Amino acid sequence: MSRIETFEQMLAGDPSNTMVMFGLAKEYEKSGDESKLIETLERYIAASDDEGNAYGMLARAYERTKQSDKARDAYERGVKVSMAHGHPGMAEEYREILESEYRNTEALKPL
């Protein structure tokens, strides 16, 4: 049984387990399955109080699938969430990406 199958089986037994959901997303990321990665991260973000990391993963997946509007949105949400959870370094990383790749964005406006 693959790691993906193991996580999928665990999630089937406990669909609200966000730790398993995030683990499954990481496995999809490793395997390069962008559509399942995006789907799983969107479910994870909706169900958990993520501190910012999942937003960066989601944004990069959207970038790899040429969905720049959705990537920009994920980075913008990631800035807000990471600041709210006391992770200014992560917020700054996302802001720098927004500045260099997505000039006209809400997250670049002063807080």
N, C-alpha and C positions, 0 to 999 in steps of 0.2 A: 504494500500500500504506500502511495506517495505521501509526502508531507501535505500537499494540497488536499488529497482525499481524506487524510486524517483530520485536518482542520474542518473540512466540509462536514464530515461525520459528527465531529464534536459540536459544530454549529447547528446541525440538524437536531441534535439532542437538547440544545439550549440556545434557541435563536436570538435571545436577547443578550448573550454573553459578549460584551464588547471587546474583552481581551482576546477572545478567540477570533472575533471578527477582524481585529487589527492584525493578528497573526496570519490569518488567511490572506489579508490584503498584502502583507509583506511577501508571502509566498507567490502571489500572483505577480507582484512587482519583479521578483527574481526570475520568474518564468517568462516574463515579457507579455503576459496576457493583459493588455491595456484595458480592454472593455470590461473584463471581470474585476480588474483592479479599481477602475473608476466606479463601477456599480457598488462594490464592497465598501470603498471609502465613503461614498455618499451615504450609504446605510449606516456606517460606523459614526460618521459625523452627526447624523440626525439622532442617533441613539446615545451618544456619549458626550461627556464634557471634555473634549480634546483640548490640550493646552497649546496647540499650534502645529505640531509636527505633521499630522495627517493632512492639513491644508497644503503644506509644501509638497507632500507626496502627490496629492490630488492635482495640484497645479502643474507639476512636472509631467504627470500622466496626460493631462489635457494638452500640454505643449507637444508631447511626442505624437499625439493624435491630431495635431494641427487645429485645435479648438482654442484659439488664443483668447477669445472673450471669456470663456469659462475659466481658463488659466488665470487671467487677470483677476477675475472675481474671487477665485480661490486664494490667491495671494493677498488680496485686499481683506478678505475675511480672516486670513491667517495673521495679518498684522494686528487686527483688533483683538483677536482671541489671545494671541501670544502676549500682547501688552496687558490684557486683563488678568492673565495668569502669572505676571511677573517675569516674562522672558523677553526683555528688551533686545537682547542679542539676536534672537530669532526674528523678532519684528523688524529689526534693522536689516537683516539679511533679505527678508522679503521686500522691504522698501527699496533696497538697492536694485533688486531684480526688476521691480516695478519701474524704477527710475530709468534703468538702462533699456528695458524691453517694452515697457508700456507707459510711455510718457504722460498721457492725459488720464490720471487716475485719482480716485477719491483718497486713497491711502497716503498720497503725497502731500495732501493739504495739512496744515498745522493742526495738531490735536487740540 
